[in-house]
Amino acid sequence: MSDLSFDILRKANQERLLQFKNPKGELVHRKPDGSDWGLAQWCNAVTGELGEAANIIKKVERGDYSLDEARESLAKELADVVTYLDLLAFRAGVDLGEATVQKFNEVSTRVGSTVFITDSGGGVFRVEDGFTAFLCD
């Protein structure tokens, strides 16, 4: 499993924005912060990639090929989803890592789970019977 952090992805996304070209070789973005696209365009990009992942899953489910055969293609589409989701979050002024930790812990509390992520996002812990056990960091 990779140690990629949301911070590293965000920095890489920001650096690549002004270098990103369409299939015709034309630069896609003229503004370094991606503000030449609105939130709806960034959301459409996320949704489009998620649709491509869904299409692969549909084909696996109907038997066109096995999950093992489709795994690499599916991984690439899911990676595109995460990349565009980070760009959407960036444009909306959302720290995706912080938001994910907060929401994960909120849901854990709501559903009665004992598994939480540390505020810094650096570890996973379990709280049971008043004791805290770190699962990984």
C-alpha positions as CSV (number, residue, x, y, z in Angstrom):
1,M,0.0,0.0,0.0
2,S,1.3,3.5,-0.9
3,D,2.1,6.2,1.6
4,L,0.6,8.8,-0.6
5,S,-0.9,11.6,1.4
6,F,-3.6,14.1,0.5
7,D,-1.0,16.9,0.9
8,I,1.4,15.3,-1.7
9,L,-1.5,14.7,-4.1
10,R,-2.6,18.4,-3.7
11,K,0.9,19.7,-4.3
12,A,1.3,17.5,-7.4
13,N,-2.1,18.5,-8.7
14,Q,-1.4,22.2,-8.3
15,E,1.9,21.9,-10.1
16,R,0.5,19.9,-13.0
17,L,-2.5,22.2,-13.6
18,L,-0.7,24.6,-16.0
19,Q,1.0,21.7,-17.8
20,F,-2.2,19.6,-18.4
21,K,-3.0,19.2,-22.2
22,N,-6.0,17.7,-23.9
23,P,-5.6,15.0,-26.6
24,K,-5.1,17.8,-29.2
25,G,-2.0,18.9,-27.3
26,E,-3.7,22.2,-26.2
27,L,-3.2,23.5,-22.7
28,V,-6.4,23.0,-20.7
29,H,-5.9,25.5,-17.9
30,R,-4.8,29.1,-18.1
31,K,-5.0,29.9,-14.4
32,P,-2.5,28.3,-12.0
33,D,-5.3,27.6,-9.4
34,G,-7.7,25.9,-11.9
35,S,-10.2,28.7,-11.5
36,D,-10.8,28.8,-15.2
37,W,-13.1,25.8,-14.5
38,G,-16.0,26.3,-12.2
39,L,-17.0,23.9,-9.4
40,A,-19.5,22.2,-11.7
41,Q,-16.8,21.4,-14.3
42,W,-14.6,19.9,-11.6
43,C,-17.6,17.9,-10.3
44,N,-18.3,16.7,-13.9
45,A,-14.7,15.5,-14.2
46,V,-15.1,13.5,-11.0
47,T,-18.4,12.1,-12.1
48,G,-17.1,11.2,-15.5
49,E,-14.2,9.2,-14.1
50,L,-16.5,7.5,-11.6
51,G,-18.8,6.6,-14.6
52,E,-15.9,5.0,-16.4
53,A,-15.1,3.0,-13.2
54,A,-18.8,2.0,-13.0
55,N,-18.7,0.9,-16.7
56,I,-15.8,-1.5,-15.9
57,I,-17.6,-2.9,-12.9
58,K,-20.8,-3.4,-15.0
59,K,-18.8,-5.4,-17.5
60,V,-17.2,-7.5,-14.7
61,E,-20.7,-8.1,-13.3
62,R,-22.2,-9.2,-16.6
63,G,-19.2,-11.5,-17.2
64,D,-17.4,-9.7,-20.0
65,Y,-14.2,-10.3,-18.0
66,S,-13.2,-11.2,-14.5
67,L,-12.3,-8.7,-11.8
68,D,-8.7,-10.0,-12.0
69,E,-8.7,-9.1,-15.7
70,A,-10.2,-5.7,-15.1
71,R,-8.4,-4.7,-11.9
72,E,-5.7,-2.6,-13.6
73,S,-8.2,-0.7,-15.6
74,L,-10.4,-0.2,-12.6
75,A,-7.5,1.0,-10.5
76,K,-6.7,3.6,-13.1
77,E,-10.2,4.9,-13.2
78,L,-10.5,5.0,-9.4
79,A,-7.2,6.9,-9.3
80,D,-8.6,9.4,-11.8
81,V,-11.6,9.8,-9.5
82,V,-9.4,10.6,-6.5
83,T,-7.2,13.0,-8.5
84,Y,-10.2,15.0,-9.8
85,L,-11.9,14.8,-6.4
86,D,-8.8,16.5,-4.8
87,L,-8.9,19.2,-7.5
88,L,-12.6,19.8,-6.8
89,A,-11.9,20.0,-3.1
90,F,-9.0,22.4,-3.8
91,R,-11.2,24.7,-5.9
92,A,-13.9,24.6,-3.1
93,G,-11.3,25.4,-0.4
94,V,-11.7,22.1,1.3
95,D,-8.8,20.2,3.0
96,L,-9.8,16.7,1.8
97,G,-7.6,14.9,4.3
98,E,-9.0,16.8,7.3
99,A,-12.6,16.5,6.0
100,T,-12.1,12.8,5.6
101,V,-10.7,12.2,9.1
102,Q,-13.5,14.3,10.6
103,K,-16.3,12.6,8.6
104,F,-14.8,9.1,9.2
105,N,-14.8,9.7,13.0
106,E,-18.2,11.2,12.9
107,V,-19.6,8.1,11.2
108,S,-17.8,5.8,13.6
109,T,-19.4,7.5,16.5
110,R,-22.9,7.5,14.8
111,V,-22.7,3.8,13.9
112,G,-21.2,2.6,17.2
113,S,-17.8,1.7,15.8
114,T,-14.7,1.7,18.0
115,V,-12.4,2.5,15.0
116,F,-11.2,6.1,14.5
117,I,-8.4,8.0,12.6
118,T,-6.1,10.3,14.5
119,D,-6.7,14.0,14.0
120,S,-3.4,14.3,12.1
121,G,-4.5,11.4,9.8
122,G,-1.3,9.6,10.8
123,G,-2.8,6.6,12.5
124,V,-5.8,4.4,13.1
125,F,-6.9,3.5,16.6
126,R,-9.6,1.5,18.4
127,V,-11.2,2.6,21.7
128,E,-12.7,-0.3,23.7
129,D,-13.6,-0.4,27.4
130,G,-11.8,2.9,28.0
131,F,-8.5,1.7,26.4
132,T,-7.0,3.0,23.2
133,A,-5.2,0.6,20.9
134,F,-3.3,1.9,17.9
135,L,-3.9,-0.3,14.9
136,C,-1.4,1.4,12.6
137,D,0.5,4.7,12.3
